[in-house]
Amino acid sequence: MRPSPEGFAPGGMIWGLQRRLLVLLLITVGVIVSVSVFFHYQSAGTAALQQDQRLLRLVPLLADSVVVRSLNADERVDLDEPLQRAADVLNPPGLSMLLAPAVAEFLSERRGFAAFGVFNDLGSQMLGERWLPTVLPNTRDAEFLSVVEAGVTYRVVAQRVTTDAGDLIVMLADGSDARQQWFRNVMLRVLLPNLILFAVAAAVIAWGVARALQPLIDLKQAVENRSPRDLNPIDVADVPAEVRPLVVSLNRLFFLVNAQTEAQRRFVADAAHQLRTPLAGLQAQVEAWAQAARSMDGGDWLSLRAGQVLRLRDATRRTSQLANQLLALSRADAVSADAQPMQRVDLMALCENMLALYLDAAAAKHIDLGLETRPAQTLGHAWLLRELLLNLVDNAIKYTPSGGRITLRCGLDNGPRGAQAWMEVEDDGPGIPPDERLRVLQRFYRVPGTLGEGNGLGLAIADEIARAHDTHLHLDAGAQGLGLRMRVAFEAVTH
């Protein structure tokens, strides 16, 4: 069992996405809760401010509710302990409450959560709830405070007022302060529902992501279980639309790797096949000389005929040329498979350099090698375009008879597809029949009956280089239907 690469363990991709989604959901819920808490607190603050204002409006009414009554000497007052103390302090008058309607309504609405108290200016309680604190305001302004009693937080207002009984301190308490209740409201109305929603959403997301990513997991398993030699394209029919660009890119990579592997395999097979013949000839010559040398002493001279030396030289040249052509073909295949960056190439300078390179070879065969050029530039691989033109000129010189004519040309044309830079080699040799012009672009193919030595690689290399530049080699008859014109056109660079 092959170990899974780190990051591609089964289920790792799903859990990675689940964690991201859960974190995003948690952040979203957190933001919603924070906003909700903020607005709840703002509304609670507004309600509390309104409550303070209402308490402030009720304090004067509570002060007006204090009634003073006189007591006879033999009259007994049924008062509780605080009121008895208050009566003793105020002796002889006593106090009672005749609540104003607004105050009575307030206390009735908040039964069990509201209270009042009346204190004298010395801080002794005369009326009201005993748990109320003693507050002695120094001024006539109302003072607010919070008091906790029996687990309830009360908002209490205290104010010094002047009544018929003299200066008193009246207090009014409200246990329904919105700011004290907002946390419980937030817990019940905001946090708890959102936590339940979060738990349900997390479970649904875990299930949904697992279901949604199952095709991706199947794709991963299919790729992981493939043989290294299996470079067939992946079927995109069952692939989710979001992953389809990735699969298309993988298929393109498989195609390029497969093409490069096939080119290397073909190159090795072709090289082994073509090198076998010249190497066998060389080995036969050397073995014959070695056989002759065995019957001679170490100091004897081995004589060779001129024809043998020439044949050895020709075989060596052919082997060297074949090796160079195979190497050029391999490099052209590599460029076809790899997207290497292109550079600006001056075709005019390329043709001029090629003319200087082959002037001596053309003069040796009494061939008129001419040049007709105009400025033209394209984007490409300069060393490959030089190899292309070298093979075309070498092919023309090899098959053009003595006294013939070869012309190198390049230029710039404006056509329906835009500006095109081109270069061509034209000769007046035997030419190639129209039905053979596509076949001669195949590797190691030579037209039957062709004179002279060759490997059948020159035009194949040129066409391979042309295809590496997204074009092709075009073969046609030369001027007046004689010879051969080999032309290749590229997208021009005009700026």
C-alpha positions in Angstrom: 0.0 0.0 0.0 1.5 3.3 -1.1 1.7 6.0 1.7 -0.6 9.0 1.1 1.3 12.2 0.7 0.9 14.8 3.4 -2.2 16.8 2.9 -3.9 14.2 0.8 -4.9 11.7 3.5 -8.4 10.3 3.0 -10.9 12.7 4.4 -8.2 15.4 5.1 -9.5 17.6 2.4 -13.1 17.4 3.6 -12.2 18.1 7.2 -10.0 21.0 6.1 -13.0 22.6 4.3 -15.3 21.8 7.2 -13.0 23.6 9.6 -12.9 26.6 7.4 -16.6 26.7 7.0 -17.2 26.2 10.7 -14.8 28.9 11.6 -16.5 31.2 9.1 -19.9 30.3 10.5 -18.6 30.9 14.1 -17.3 34.3 13.1 -20.6 35.1 11.4 -22.6 34.0 14.4 -20.3 35.9 16.7 -20.7 39.1 14.7 -24.5 38.6 14.7 -24.6 38.0 18.4 -22.3 41.0 19.1 -24.5 43.3 17.0 -27.7 41.9 18.6 -26.2 42.3 22.1 -25.2 45.9 21.3 -28.7 46.8 20.1 -30.3 45.0 23.1 -28.0 47.0 25.4 -28.8 50.2 23.6 -32.5 49.5 23.9 -32.1 48.5 27.6 -30.2 51.8 28.2 -33.0 53.7 26.6 -35.6 51.9 28.6 -33.6 52.6 31.8 -33.4 56.3 31.0 -37.1 56.4 30.5 -37.5 54.5 33.8 -35.3 57.1 35.6 -37.3 59.9 34.2 -40.6 58.3 35.3 -39.2 57.8 38.8 -38.1 61.4 38.9 -41.6 62.5 37.9 -43.2 60.4 40.6 -41.1 61.7 43.5 -43.0 65.0 43.9 -46.3 63.0 43.8 -44.9 60.6 46.5 -44.0 63.6 48.6 -47.5 65.1 48.3 -48.9 61.7 49.4 -47.5 62.1 52.9 -50.3 63.1 55.3 -49.8 64.5 58.8 -52.4 63.6 61.4 -52.7 64.7 65.1 -52.9 62.1 68.0 -54.9 62.4 71.3 -53.0 61.8 74.5 -54.8 58.6 75.2 -54.9 57.4 71.6 -52.8 54.4 70.8 -51.2 54.1 67.4 -50.9 50.7 65.9 -47.6 51.2 64.2 -44.8 48.8 63.4 -41.4 49.3 65.0 -40.0 51.8 62.5 -43.1 53.9 62.4 -43.3 53.8 66.2 -39.8 55.2 66.3 -40.8 57.8 63.7 -43.8 58.7 65.9 -41.6 59.0 68.9 -39.3 61.4 67.0 -42.2 63.4 65.7 -44.2 63.4 68.9 -47.0 64.6 68.9 -47.8 64.5 65.2 -47.9 61.2 63.1 -47.6 60.4 59.4 -49.6 58.3 57.0 -49.8 57.9 53.2 -52.6 58.9 50.9 -51.1 57.8 47.7 -51.6 59.8 44.6 -53.2 57.9 41.7 -50.0 57.9 39.6 -48.0 56.5 42.4 -50.6 53.9 43.3 -50.7 52.8 39.7 -46.9 52.5 39.6 -46.8 50.4 42.7 -49.7 48.2 41.6 -48.1 47.5 38.2 -44.8 46.4 39.8 -46.2 44.6 42.8 -43.4 42.8 44.5 -40.8 44.8 42.4 -41.5 48.3 43.7 -41.2 50.0 47.0 -41.2 53.5 48.7 -39.8 54.9 51.8 -40.0 58.1 53.9 -37.2 59.3 56.2 -36.8 62.3 58.4 -33.9 64.6 57.9 -31.9 62.6 60.6 -32.1 59.5 58.5 -34.7 57.6 60.6 -37.3 55.6 58.6 -40.8 56.7 59.1 -42.7 54.9 56.4 -42.0 52.3 53.8 -39.9 49.1 53.3 -37.3 48.5 55.9 -34.6 47.2 53.5 -34.3 50.6 51.8 -30.9 52.2 52.5 -30.5 55.4 54.4 -29.6 58.2 52.0 -29.2 61.8 53.1 -29.0 64.0 50.1 -27.2 67.3 50.8 -29.1 69.2 48.2 -32.6 69.3 46.8 -31.5 67.4 43.7 -32.5 63.8 43.2 -30.0 61.1 43.6 -30.0 57.6 41.9 -28.5 54.4 43.2 -28.9 50.6 42.7 -29.7 48.3 45.6 -29.8 44.5 45.5 -32.5 42.9 47.7 -33.5 39.2 47.6 -31.6 38.7 44.3 -33.4 41.6 42.7 -31.6 44.8 41.6 -33.6 47.9 42.3 -33.2 51.3 40.8 -33.7 53.7 43.7 -34.3 57.5 43.6 -33.9 59.6 46.7 -34.8 63.3 47.1 -35.0 65.8 49.9 -38.4 67.6 49.9 -40.4 70.0 52.0 -43.7 68.8 53.3 -46.3 69.7 55.9 -44.3 67.5 58.3 -41.1 69.4 57.5 -38.1 68.3 55.5 -38.4 64.7 54.6 -36.4 62.3 52.4 -38.7 60.3 50.1 -37.4 57.2 48.2 -39.0 55.3 45.3 -37.5 51.9 44.1 -38.2 50.0 40.9 -37.0 46.4 40.5 -37.8 46.2 36.8 -34.7 48.1 35.6 -34.1 47.1 32.0 -30.3 47.3 32.3 -30.4 44.7 35.1 -32.6 42.3 33.0 -30.9 42.7 29.6 -28.3 39.9 30.2 -31.1 37.3 30.8 -33.0 38.6 27.8 -29.9 38.3 25.6 -29.2 34.8 26.8 -32.8 33.6 26.2 -33.5 35.6 23.0 -30.1 35.8 21.3 -27.4 33.5 22.5 -29.4 30.3 23.1 -31.2 30.4 19.7 -27.9 31.2 17.9 -26.0 28.4 19.7 -28.7 25.9 18.7 -28.6 27.2 15.2 -24.8 26.9 15.2 -24.9 23.3 16.4 -27.5 22.4 13.7 -25.6 24.2 11.0 -22.3 22.5 12.0 -24.0 19.1 11.7 -25.6 20.0 8.3 -22.4 21.5 7.0 -20.4 18.4 8.0 -22.8 16.2 6.1 -23.2 18.5 3.2 -19.5 19.0 2.6 -18.9 15.3 2.8 -21.6 14.8 0.1 -20.5 17.7 -2.0 -16.8 16.7 -2.0 -17.4 13.0 -2.7 -16.7 13.5 -6.5 -13.5 15.2 -5.6 -12.4 12.4 -3.3 -13.3 9.9 -6.1 -11.2 11.9 -8.5 -8.3 11.9 -6.1 -8.6 8.1 -5.6 -8.7 7.6 -9.4 -5.5 9.7 -9.9 -3.8 8.1 -6.9 -4.5 4.5 -8.2 -3.2 5.2 -11.7 -0.1 3.5 -13.0 2.8 5.9 -13.8 2.4 4.8 -17.4 -1.3 5.6 -17.6 -1.4 9.1 -19.0 -4.9 8.9 -20.5 -7.1 12.0 -20.0 -9.5 12.0 -17.1 -13.2 12.1 -18.1 -14.6 15.5 -17.2 -18.3 14.4 -17.6 -18.7 13.4 -13.9 -16.4 16.1 -12.5 -18.0 19.1 -10.6 -17.9 22.4 -12.5 -15.7 24.0 -9.9 -13.0 21.3 -10.3 -13.3 21.0 -14.1 -10.6 23.7 -14.9 -8.2 21.7 -12.6 -9.0 18.4 -14.5 -8.6 20.2 -17.8 -5.2 21.4 -16.7 -4.3 17.9 -15.5 -5.3 16.4 -18.9 -3.2 19.0 -20.7 -0.2 18.0 -18.4 -0.9 14.4 -19.2 -0.9 15.1 -22.9 2.4 17.0 -22.7 4.1 14.4 -20.6 2.7 11.7 -22.9 3.9 13.5 -26.0 7.4 14.0 -24.5 7.6 10.4 -23.4 6.5 9.2 -26.8 9.0 11.6 -28.5 11.8 10.2 -26.4 10.7 6.6 -27.0 10.5 7.3 -30.8 13.9 9.1 -30.7 15.6 6.2 -29.0 14.0 3.7 -31.4 14.9 5.8 -34.5 18.4 6.5 -33.3 19.1 2.8 -32.6 17.7 1.8 -36.0 19.5 4.5 -38.1 22.8 4.3 -36.3 23.0 0.5 -36.7 23.8 0.7 -40.5 26.7 3.3 -40.5 28.1 1.8 -37.3 28.0 -1.7 -38.8 29.9 -0.4 -41.8 32.5 1.3 -39.7 32.9 -1.9 -37.6 33.3 -4.0 -40.7 36.0 -1.8 -42.1 37.9 -1.7 -38.7 37.5 -5.5 -38.3 38.9 -6.1 -41.7 41.9 -3.9 -40.9 42.3 -5.6 -37.5 42.2 -9.0 -39.2 45.0 -7.9 -41.5 47.0 -6.5 -38.6 46.9 -9.8 -36.7 49.1 -11.5 -39.4 51.7 -8.7 -39.2 54.4 -7.9 -36.8 53.9 -5.0 -34.4 56.4 -2.8 -36.4 55.0 -3.5 -39.8 53.0 -0.9 -41.8 49.4 -1.5 -42.7 48.7 -0.2 -46.2 45.2 1.1 -47.1 43.8 1.9 -50.5 42.5 5.4 -51.2 39.0 4.1 -51.8 39.0 2.5 -48.3 40.0 5.7 -46.6 37.4 7.6 -48.6 34.7 5.1 -47.7 35.7 5.3 -44.0 35.6 9.1 -44.2 32.1 9.1 -45.8 30.8 6.6 -43.2 32.2 8.7 -40.4 30.7 11.9 -41.8 27.3 10.2 -42.3 27.4 8.9 -38.7 28.3 12.3 -37.4 25.6 14.0 -39.5 23.0 11.5 -38.4 24.0 11.9 -34.7 23.7 15.7 -35.1 20.3 15.4 -36.8 19.0 13.1 -34.2 20.1 15.5 -31.5 18.4 18.4 -33.3 15.2 16.3 -33.7 15.3 15.5 -30.0 15.7 19.1 -29.0 12.8 20.1 -31.4 10.6 17.4 -29.7 11.5 18.8 -26.3 10.6 22.4 -27.3 7.3 21.1 -28.7 6.4 19.5 -25.4 7.6 22.3 -23.1 6.3 25.9 -23.3 9.6 27.7 -23.3 9.6 31.5 -23.6 10.2 32.9 -27.1 12.4 35.9 -28.2 12.4 38.3 -31.1 14.3 36.8 -34.1 15.5 38.7 -37.1 14.9 36.5 -40.1 16.9 38.8 -42.5 20.1 38.4 -40.4 19.4 34.7 -40.1 19.3 34.3 -43.9 22.5 36.4 -44.4 24.4 34.3 -41.9 23.2 31.1 -43.6 24.4 32.4 -47.0 27.9 33.0 -45.6 27.9 29.5 -44.0 27.1 27.6 -47.3 28.9 29.7 -49.9 31.9 27.3 -50.0 29.7 24.2 -50.2 27.6 25.7 -53.0 30.8 26.8 -54.9 32.2 23.3 -54.7 29.2 22.1 -56.7 29.1 25.1 -58.9 25.7 26.1 -57.6 24.6 29.7 -57.7 23.5 30.5 -54.1 21.6 33.8 -54.0 19.9 35.9 -51.4 16.7 38.0 -51.7 15.7 39.5 -48.3 13.5 42.1 -46.8 13.3 43.1 -43.1 11.2 40.6 -41.1 11.0 39.6 -37.5 9.0 37.1 -35.5 8.9 35.6 -32.0 10.6 32.2 -31.7 13.6 30.2 -30.6 16.6 31.6 -32.5 18.7 28.4 -32.3 15.8 26.3 -33.6 15.0 28.6 -36.5 18.7 28.5 -37.4 18.5 24.7 -37.4 15.4 24.8 -39.5 17.0 27.0 -42.2 20.3 25.0 -42.0 18.4 21.8 -42.8 16.5 23.4 -45.7 19.7 24.9 -47.3 21.6 21.6 -46.7 18.8 19.6 -48.3 18.7 22.0 -51.3 22.5 21.8 -51.9 22.6 18.1 -51.5 19.9 17.4 -54.2 20.5 20.3 -56.6 22.7 19.2 -59.5 25.9 21.0 -60.4 25.3 24.3 -62.1 21.9 24.7 -60.5 20.5 27.7 -58.6 19.4 28.1 -55.0 17.8 31.3 -53.5 17.2 32.2 -49.9 14.4 34.6 -49.3 12.6 36.3 -46.4 10.1 39.0 -46.1 6.9 40.4 -44.6 3.4 40.0 -46.0 0.0 41.4 -44.9 -2.8 38.9 -45.2 -6.3 38.2 -43.8 -4.7 36.9 -40.6 -2.5 39.9 -40.1 1.2 40.5 -40.8 3.2 37.3 -41.5 7.0 37.0 -41.5 8.3 34.2 -43.8 11.4 32.6 -45.2 11.9 30.1 -48.0 14.5 28.2 -49.9 13.9 27.6 -53.6 16.0 25.4 -55.9 15.8 24.2 -59.5 16.7 20.6 -58.7 14.6 17.4 -59.3 11.9 18.5 -56.9 9.4 16.3 -55.1 6.2 14.8 -56.7 3.0 16.4 -55.2 1.8 13.0 -53.8 5.1 12.6 -52.0 5.4 16.0 -50.4 3.6 15.1 -47.2 5.4 11.8 -46.9 8.9 13.3 -47.1 8.0 15.2 -43.8 8.0 11.9 -42.0 11.1 10.8 -40.3 13.6 8.6 -42.2 11.4 8.6 -45.4 13.1 9.2 -48.7 11.5 9.3 -52.1 12.1 6.1 -54.0 14.8 6.5 -56.6 16.4 9.5 -54.9 20.1 9.7 -55.7 22.8 10.6 -53.2 23.1 9.8 -49.5 20.7 11.0 -46.9 19.0 10.0 -43.8 15.5 11.3 -44.5 15.6 13.6 -41.5 16.3 17.1 -42.9 12.7 18.0 -43.9 11.3 16.1 -40.9 13.5 18.2 -38.5 12.4 21.4 -40.3 8.7 20.5 -40.0 9.1 19.6 -36.3 10.7 22.9 -35.6 8.0 24.7 -37.6 5.3 22.9 -35.5 7.1 23.9 -32.3 6.4 27.5 -33.5 2.7 26.8 -34.2 3.1 26.7 -38.0 4.2 24.1 -40.6 6.6 23.6 -43.5 4.9 24.1 -46.9 6.4 22.4 -49.9 5.6 23.5 -53.5 7.1 23.5 -57.0 9.7 26.1 -57.7 9.7 28.8 -60.4 8.2 27.6 -63.7 7.3 24.3 -62.1 10.9 23.2 -61.6 12.7 22.2 -58.5 11.3 22.7 -55.0 10.2 25.7 -52.9 10.3 25.1 -49.1 8.5 27.9 -47.2 7.6 28.5 -43.6 5.5 31.5 -42.3 5.3 32.9 -38.8 3.3 35.6 -37.0 5.2 38.8 -37.6 6.4 41.3 -35.0 6.0 44.7 -36.4 6.8 47.0 -33.4 
